[in-house]
Structure formats: structure tokens, C-alpha cells
Amino acid sequence: MTVTSRSHRWSLAAHRRLPRTLHPVAWWVWALGLATAASRTTNPVLLLLIVAVLGVVVAARRGEAPWARAFRYYLGLALAVVVIRVAFRSLFGGAVDVTTVHVLVTLPRIPLPRWAAGIQLGGAVTLEGTVGALYDGLRLGVLLCCLGAANSLANPKRALRVLPGALYELGVAVVVSLSVAPQLVESVQRVRRARRLRGDTAVGRHALRSIAIPVLEDALERSLRLAAAMDSRGYGRTGTASPRDRRVTGVLMIGGMAGLCAGAYGLVDAGAPGVLGLPALLAGAALCCVGLVLGGRRVRRSQYRPDPWALAEWVVAVSAVVPAAVLVAAVGHGVAALNPSTDPLVWPTLPAIPTVAILFAAVAGVAAPPPIRSASTAPRREDGRSPAPADAVSSPAGPPVEVPA
């Protein structure tokens, strides 16, 4: 074999990567990195850019599972959050000086009792207050979209396989909490399909009434069924640890979670003390890691075909850590660029370095391997024929040969 043909085969192998499922933790790290970046800014341009990156990567690398189409539901939920935030700001605007702001409309004021001092129901709806509420609601909506992207890209059942050994006793609760959202999306699709088959064309409030209860019941039932299956395999059972080990692990985990909560609050609130930001987050993460390691030593379990953590997983994870680090460390931009002023009202700018960092997260759509698809939706070959199935091997003397199961 010549060097030219060998290099040609290597280039084809690099171009045509085999479809596989990316490690679910890599997708969660990618989504949480973008969520961290979104929590540091109220700039609508940067927030919409994050949503665009999420949409591009989800469209390029989502699979065929029912929960893979959940991203559009999270987009609708994010839009509802923005509308609710603006509506609440308009109803409970509080007392303002109408001589220094732009009044859009004046709502009738409703008197409230004395114990509700400081809260005003109705009054002047200002442009500055509405824009500020729009920025805050958009940031919260983008955080929901990040979680929706993780749920759309990561298989929740494969994510449960990498559950730390220290949490095996909480396996049932973790199963229900992680699988309710994907099962809810799948239940919505099943109920809508059943309604179309029955010829039910009701829309609006009447359709919501006939969909909500079956969807919630089916999603919870399927999650509990999965939890029961894991319980029959030993999850949720009392292990062999001594009471002292249990207490130490519990104290470490509770302290670590408290540190993570305090650190997340410090990162979101720019006016919080510095110790509540990154230091508390790192201390909480360290305590959680120590608790997981100590609790996992007493648990022995085997895993069938563990998901690999290869170069693609590293690239996907790093592609979202970069924008998170840039926006948290305030590299190449000022506070005014990330949080545009609403009083006085100014146009939001587009800082160069945060923009490039956010766009870098779109590398995940190229670095991640293509998802596994069925033969009916797989792309055709250059000769127009469908590709060989996954359980076929190429014969040197003819077409692919089926391997019996």
C-alpha cells in the first residue's frame, strides 16, 4: 500500500466518523457552561446569541429519541417566562418619579393594606422598568433553554449509568427527578398523536384540559416504572456502611451542596460579597467530590459497556468552559457591556471577546460525533443506495453480509 492511498484512507476515516452517542456528562458540562455565561449578563444581544448557538448545536446533533425534540418546548417555556416577568413588572411596578422616566401607560391603582407597604398594584408603566424586566426575563429564559438543550442532547437513561456510587441509595429519587422532563415531552407527543388519530381537533383551553392530566399521569407513571426497575436491581437499598460513615458522607454532601448554592447565588448576583462567588463554588465542589469519593468506596458495581470519554467529549466540554470563564473573569469587557443600563436607557453593545467566546461554543456541533440514526433516516451513499445496517460486515468479495444475532 502506498503512502498516498494510506493518507487518503485516513482522510476518509476522519471525514466519515462513525455515529455514536456522546457521553451525557459532556453535554451537561457544555450546557451548564453556557448557562454560567448567560447568568453573568443581561445584554440581550449576547443572550440571543447563546440561544442561537444552542439551537444550531441541538439541530445538528440531536438524535431520534422522543425527548430529542424537547428543545422547542423549552423555547416556548422561556417565552412564557419573559412575558410573565414583564407582566409582573407592569402590575407591581412600585412608586416611580414620572418626571425622570418615560411613561408608556398608566394603570388604575388599587389600594393595598398597610402590611403590604412598599408594594404598589397598578400605576405608571415605564419604558425603563419594562426594558429592565425584559432583560431579567430573557436571562432566566436562556437558562431554561440551556437545560432544555442538555435534556435534548443527553440520553437521561445513559446519564443514570454514570451516577456516582455514593448516590446509589438515592437512585430511585434521582431516576424520577431526571427522567420526568424527558418522559413529559414524550407523553405530550404520544397524547397529541392519539388525539389526532381519534379526530379530536379541539384547540385552546379545551385542548389543554384534555391533554394536561393524561400527560402528567403518563409521565409520572413511566418514571416510577423505571425507578421500580432500578429498585429491583438494588438501587435504593441500604448498603454496608457504618452509621459513622453515613454521617460523615451526609455532612460532606450537605455542606458541599450549600456551598454550590451560595456560589451560584454569588455568581448570579453582581452585588453579592466576593466570598459568595467563585470561592464558595469551588469549596462546595471540593466537599461534594470528597463526599462522593468516600461514599463510593463502599459500593461495588459492574457496568456493561461504559460510555467512552474520548477527544470529542473533551472538545465539547472545553467549548463551553471558555465562554463561562471569559464572562465570569470579565476578560476584555466592562460591566456596562454585560449589563446595559436601563436608567438611563442605553442601547446594548456587542463586546468582541465575549461574542467570540460564545460563538466558540458552537464548535460542539462539529466536534461531537453524528448521532445514531435508523436506516430509514440515514443519508444515502454516493451511488444512491442505503448504507449497510449496523450489524453487517463488509465481505471482500461482494456486498455486506448480515451477521445473525
N, C-alpha and C positions, 0 to 999 in steps of 0.2 A: 504494500500500500504506500503510495507516495505521500509526501508531506502536504501537497495541495489538497488531495482528497481527504486526508485526515483533518486538516483545518476546516475544510468545507463541512464535514460531518459535525465537527464541534460547533460551528456556527449555526447549523440547523438545529442541533440539540439545544443550544442556548436560546434560539428564536422560538422553537416549539416546545415550551416547557410542559411537562406532564401535569394535567389538572390534579389538584389535591386540596384538602381542606387546611387552611391556615390555622395555626394554633389559636384557640379562642382567647387566650390571655393576651396575645399580641394585638388583637382587635380591641380589646378592652383598654389596654395601655394607650393605643392610638386615640380612641375616643375620649378617654379621661385627660389625655394631654391637650386635646383641642378644647375640652371643657374647662381646663385650667386657664388656657389662654383667653377663652371667652369671659371667664369670671373676672378678669383683670381690666376689662374695658367696657365702656358704654358707647363707643364710637359705632354708629350704625353701619358705616361702610365696612369696617373690619368684621363686625358681626355677620353681616350679609355675605361677606367673603368666606367666612367659616362655614356658613350654611351651603354655599356653592361648592366648597371643597368636599363637604360631607356628601352632598348629592352626587357629585361626579364619582367619588370612590364607591359609594353604595351601588350606583348604577353599573359600574364596571366589574365589581367583584362580589355581588350578592349571588346566592345560589338559587335553587328551585324550591327550597322548603317553604311552607306556608308563612312562617314568620319572616322570611326574607323580604316580603312586601310590606313590612310594618312601617317603613320609614315615612310613607305618605300619611299614615295616621298620626305619627308624631308631629309632622308638619302642621296638620290640622289642629292638634292639641296646642302647639306653640302659637299658632294664630289666635286661638281662643284665649290663651293666657295674655297675649298682648291686648286684645280687646277688653278683657276683664280688668286688666291693670289700668287702662286709660279710663274706663267707665268708673272705677272706684275713685280714681284721682279727680274726676269731674264731680262726683257726688259728694266726696268728703275732701274738698279742696282746702278748707281752712280759711282763716281770715287773711286777706292779701291787701296790699296797698294798690288800688286800681290806678293810681297816678303814675306808677313806675312800671307797669306791665301792660300787655296788650290783651284786652278782654275780648274773648270770642263770643260768648253768650252769657247771660245772667239767668240762673235757675232760681225759682222761688225758694226762699229759705224756710226751713222747718225748725221751730224751736225745740231744743232738747233739754232734758232735766239738768239740774245743777251738777250731779255726779258725772255727767259727760262733758265737763268743762274742757275746752281745748279742741273739741270736735265740732265741726260745722257741717250740717247737712244742707247742701244747696249753696247758692251764692254765685259769685263770679267764676266762670271757667276761663282761665287764662291760657294764652298760647305757650308761655314758658312752662307752666305746670303740665300741660298736655304733652309737650315735647319731652320733658323730663320723665313722665310716666311711660311714654313710648320707648325711650331708651332703656329704662329699667325692665319693662316687659319684654323687650326684644332680647335683652341679655338672658333673662330667665327662659325664654323660648328657645334660644340657641343651646342652652344647657340641656333642655329636654331633647332637642334634636341630636345632640351628641350621644345621649343614652339610647335614642332610637336607632342611630347608626350602629352602635355596638350590638343591640339586640337583633338587627337585621343581618349583620355580617357574621357574628359569632353564634355557633350552634350551642344553645343552652345545655343540652344533654352532654355534649363533649366538654363543656366548661365544668360540669359537675365531676368529670373524671379527674380533673386536676385539683379537686378540693383538697386542701391540706389535711393530713392525717389527724391533726389535733382537733379538727372540726367534725370528725365523723359522727360524734354523738349528736351533733346538731344537723345531721344530714337531712332529716325529714323536713325540718323547718327551712333549711337552705333550698331544698328542692322546690318546695311550694313557693317560696319568695322569688326564686329565679325563673321559674317556669310559668308563672301566672301570666306575665305580659305576653310572651310568645304564644301561649295557649289561647289567650284572649283574642289575639289577632287571627289565629287560625279558626277560632269559634265564630268570629264575625264573618269570615269568608264562607264557612260552612252554612251558617244560618241564612246569609244572603242568597247563596246558591239554592238552598232548599225553598226559600220564598219565591224565587224566580221559577223554579220547577212547578210550584203549586199555582202559579199565575197571580201571585199577590203583588200588586203594583202600588200599594199604598206608600206614600212618602210623607215626610214631615213628622209631626208629633205622633200620629197614629202608627207610623212605621217604627219609630223609636220605642214605643210602648211594647210592640210585639217582638222586638229584637233584643232589648236590653236584658230581660230576665232569662231567656234561653241562652244568651251568650255568656252571662255571668255564671249561670249554673253549669254549663258545659265546660267552661274554662276551669272552674274550681274543681269539678269532678275529675277532669283529666289530670290536673296537677296532683290531686290527692291519690289518684290511681298510680301515678309514677312514684309518689312518696311511699305508698304501701309496698310497691315492688322493691324499693330500696330498703325498706324496713325488713322485709323478708330475707334480705341478704346481709343483715347485720347492722345496718345503719341505725342510729338512734339508740343503740344498746349501751348499757353500762360497761365500761372497759375494766381493765385490771389495775388501773392506777389507784394509788392510796389516797385517802382524803387529803393528806398534806399536799400531794402533787396536784390534785384538783384545785385546791385553794390557791396555790401559787400560780397555776396556769390561768385561773379565773381572774386573779388580781392583775396579772400582766396584761391580759386581753382587755379588761375593762379600762385599765389605765391607758393602754395604747389607743383604744377607740376614743376615749375622752381627749387624748392629745391630738388625734386626727381631726376630731370635730372642732377643737379650738383652733388648730392650724388652718383648717378650711375656712373658718369664720374670719380669721385674721387676714387670709389672702383675699377674700371677697371684699371685706370692709377696709377701705384705704385709711380710715381714721382710727383703726384699732391699734393698740400698742404693738411694738415690733416683736415682742416676745411671743405674741399670739399668732404670728405668721409662720414663716418657714421654720424657725427653731422648734415650735410646738409640733409642727407637722412631722419633722424629722425625728423628734423624740418619741412621738406616738407610733410612727412606723417602726422604730427600733424596738420598742416594747412589744408591739404585735409580732414582730419577727422572732423575738426571743421566746414569747409565749407559744408560738406555733412550733418552733423547734423543740422546746421542752415537751409540749404535749404530743408531738408526733413521734417521739422516741418510743412510746409505749404502744404504738399502733403498727401492726404489720399487715400489709395487704399487697396483693398482686394486681397488676394492671395489664390487660390484654391490648397489645399494640398501642403503646403510648404515643401521643402526638409528638412529632419531632419539633425541635426548636432549631431551625437552620438559619441560613443567611437572610432569607426572606422575612422571617419573624423579627430579626434584629433591625432590618431596614425599616419595616413598618413601625416598630416601636420608636425608633430614633426619629423618624419623620414627624412625629407629633410631640416628642420631647423638646425638639428645637423651638417651635413657636411658644410652647409653655415657658421655657427658660428665657426666651427673649422678652416676653411680655412681663414675666414676674420680675426679672432683673432690670427692667426699664433700659434696655440697651438700644441706643440710637434714637431715642424719642423722649419727649417730656410728658408730664402728667396731663397737660392740656390736649395733647394729641390723642391720648387714650380715652380721656373723659371730657368731651367738649362741654363748654359752659352753656347752661340754659338760662342763666340770669346774670348778665345779659346774654341774649341768644346769639350764637355764632354758628357759622357753617362748619360741619365736621371736615377735617382734613384727612389725607391719606398718607400716613408716615411710611417711608420707603422700607425700612428694615423690618418692622412688623408685617408689612404686606408680603415681602419676600419670604419671611419665615412661615407665614400661614400658607402661602402657595406651596412651600416645600412639603407640607403635609400631604399634598396630592400625589407625591411620589408613591404612596402606599397603593394607589390604584394600578401602578405599573410594576412595582416590586413584588406585590403579592401574586402567588400563582393563580392561574384561572380556576374558577370553581368547577367541581364535578357536575356535569350535566348529563341528562339522559340522551339516548341515541337519537330521539326524535328532534331534540333541540340543539344537538351538537353541530358545529359547522361542517359543511361538506368539504371533501378533498378537491384538489385541483382538477381531477378527472371527472368530477360531478357525482361520484359515488359517496355513500355514507361511510364514515370511518368504522373501523373494526370495533366490536364491543370490547369492554374492559377485560373480559375473561377469555380473550382469544390471543393466540401466539402466532407469529408470522412463520410460515413454512418457507424454507429456501426454494422450494420447487413449485410453489403455487400460492393461492390465496390464503388468507388467515384460516386457521383450523380451530374449531371450537373445542375447548377443554371441558370435559364433563365435570359436573360439580361433585 
